[in-house]
Amino acid sequence: MHEQSAPVGRLAGKAAIVTGAAGGIGRATVDAFHREGAMVVAMDLAAPLAAARFDASGVIKIACDLADRDAIRAATEEAVAKLGGLDILVAGGALKGGTGNFVDLGDADWDRYIDVNLTGTFLACRAAARAMVAGGKGGRIITIGSVNSFLSEPEAAAYVAAKGGVAMLTRAMAVDLAKYGILANMIAPGPVDVTGNNTGYSEPKLAGEVRDEVALGRPGLPDEVATAAVFLAEGGSSFITGSTITIDGGMSAMIFGGMRGS
């Protein structure tokens, strides 16, 4: 009889959910977790999730609208049932882009960015935290914020406000969930060149802005963000909670640089 080999890697046997899994950072995180031995559920809107291609064939796809409270709860319950528990959440679903000058910012745009980027993150984290508490083994919650969680940017008030909220939400979770053995941390990427997502870094103007604003002179790569997520999910980060790992090539360290987050 053929015996299936035990999973190997820093996340061997761990059960993980990644939201926003169809995006560049999400796809890279799903693939990195799977390479490290985790069982992974990928969540995103139905159309982009169906089109997403992951390196591993064993990834479970569950379509979910992150702004829909009932959908988040049902999708998390389905994921936990299929995984047999939950150890890790990477909450990465987000809308990106500007909304024009503040005086022209409409209610609908404000609501849309807050609903997806902040409320959607809250809903995913709350559902995951409840599953982790019920499981009684602790867990890791990793939010994907942005350098715009603490650096502003012209004509992006709704996005910046939502990402700032994610930073404080993560700290609040770290405090409240510590007694359950659940660690909560945020990753704050700067500009990330997401191949195939029309980021525009091939345009001379934006490419020049990145060179000027980032100390390393280039945008980051999705795999570089995923590497940090693996670290925060594995055992070596067991005394890190309520913290932020900034992955911006030195953007936020520059006095006059840095106002285009991921």
N, C-alpha and C positions, 0 to 999 in steps of 0.2 A: 504494500500500500504506500502511495506517495505521501510523504509528510511535508506539510507546508513549513518553510523555514520561518523562524521568528523574525519580526521586523528589527532592523538595526538602524542606528542613528541616534542623534541627540534627542529626538522626539519619539523614539520607538514606543509604539503602543498607545500614544496619546490621541485623543479625539479632539478635532479642531473644526471650528466654523470660521470661514472667511467671508465677510460681506464686501460688496463692491468687487467681487471676484473676477468680473469680466474686464475690468480696467487693467492697465499695464502693471501697476503696483500690486493689485489683487492677484492677477495671474502669476506674477513672479513669486508672490507669497505662497499661493497654493502649491506651486511646483517645488519651492524650497522646503515647505513643510513635508510634502510627500517624500522628497528625497531623504529627509531626516527621519523617516519611519512613521510619521503621523497618518492617521486616518482623517481625511479632509472632506468636509461639505463646503461646496462653493455656492454662495448665494448672490443673486443680482436680479435685475429685471429680466423678464422672460426672453426678450429678443436678443439683447447682447449676451446673455448667458448661453443661449442656444448656439450662438456663433463663436463663443470662446473656445479656444483649443488649448488644452493643458498637456504637459509632457507625459503625465501619468494617465493610464486608462482607468484607474480605480477611483478617481475623484467622483463624488456624488454631487450632482447638480440639483439645487432646489430653487425654483424661481420665486422671487419675493420682492414686493414693493416696500422699500424701507420707510416710506412715509405712511404706511398703512398699519395701524396698531394690531388689528386682528391678524393680518398676514404675517407680521413679524412673530407673533406668539405661535401661530400655527406652524410656521416654517421651522422655528426653533424646536418645537415639540417633535416634529417629524425628523429633524436632524438628530436630536438626542436619541430617539427611538432607533434610528438606523445605525448610529454610532455606538450605542450601548452606554451612553454617558457623554459628558462634556468636560474637557480639561482646559481648552484654549478658545478664546474668541479674538479674532482680529476684525475690528469694526472699521471698515475702510470705505464704505459707500459714501459718495459725495457728488454734489454738483460743483462744477468749476466755471469760472468766468466772471466778468464784470457786469455791473448793472447800471452803469452810467453815473453821472454826478448825483450827490446825495439829495439835492433839492428835486431831482427828477425821479428818484427811486419810488416806484409804485408799490402799493400794498401787495399785489400779486407776486411780484418778484421777491419782496421781503419774505412773505410767507413761504414761498417755494424753497428758498435757500435755508431758512430756519427749519422748516419741516423736514427736509432731507438731511441736511448737514448736521444739525444739532438734535432735533427731536428724533430723527431716525437713528442717530448714534445712541441716544439715550434708550430708545426702545430695544435696540439690539443688545445693548449692554445689560439692561434690566432683565430681559428674558434669559440671557446667558447666566447672569449672576444667580437668578433663582434656580436654574438647573444645576449650577455648581454647588449651591448651598444644599439642595436636595440630595446631591450625590455624596456630600460629606467628605470630599477629598481635596477641597481647595480648588485653585485654578488660576489662570492668567487671563486678564483682559487687556488687550492692546488696542488703543485707539490710534487712528491715523489723522493727526492734526495737520499743521502746516507751519512754516515760518510766519504765515499770516495769523497764527494764533497769538503772536506777540509783536508783529511788525505790520503796520498798516500799508495800504496800497491805494492809489487813486482810483476812484470810481468802482469800488468793490466793497461798499459798506456792509451789505448783507452777508457776503462771503466771509469777510474778516470778523464780523460780529459772531457768526456761527462758529467759526474755527476757534475764536477766543473762548466761546462757551464750552467747546469740546475740551480745551485745556483745563478749565476749572471743574468740569464734570469729572474728568479723569482723577483729579486730585481728591474730589469729594468721594468718589468711589473707593480710592485707596484707603481713606480714613474709615469709612463705614464697613468695608468688606474685609478689613485686616483680621478681624476676629474669626472669620470663616476660613482663613488661610488663602484668600483670593488676593492676588497682586494686580494692581492696575497701573499701567504706564502709557505714555503717549510717544509716538514717533512724529517728529515735525520735519517733513521734507521741505527742501527748497525747490527750485525748478528741476523737474524730472523729465527727461526726454523719453516719452512713451511711444515707442515705435508703432505706427499704424493708427495712432489716436489723434492725428492732425494737430500736434502741439505747436507746429510752426517754427521750430528751431532752425529749419533750413532757410527761413527768411532772413536776409542780411540784417534787418533792423533788430529783430529779436535775438539773433545770434550775437550781435554786437552788445546788446544789453546784458546778456548772460556773461559775456567776457568781462564787461565792466563791473558787474554787480557781484560776481562770485570770485572769491580769492583764487580758486583753482582754475578759473577761466572756462568752465564747461558745466552743462547741466548734469545732474546725477542720472543714474541708471536704475530701473526698477529693481534689479537684483541687489543693488546696494542698499535699498530700503528693506527688501525682504530679509537680507542677512541680519539686520538689526531686529526684525520681528522674531527670527529664529532664536536669537540670543535672549530676548525678553521672555520667550516661551519655554526655555530649557532650564535645567537645574542650576546652572552657573549664575543665574540672576535672582537667586532666592531671597536676597536682602534688598532688592530694589523695588520700591513701590512709590507711587505718587510722583514719579520722575518723568522727565522728557529727554529723549535722545534726539538731538537736532542733526539732521543729515542734509547739509546745505552747501558743502564745499567752502565753508568760511564766509558765506553771504552775511549772516547775522553778526559776524565779528567785525565787519567793515563799517566805518563810520557813515559813509555815504552810499554804501551798496545795499542791495537786498530789499526789493519790494515786489518780487514776483514769485509767489509760492506755488506749491503743487496742489 
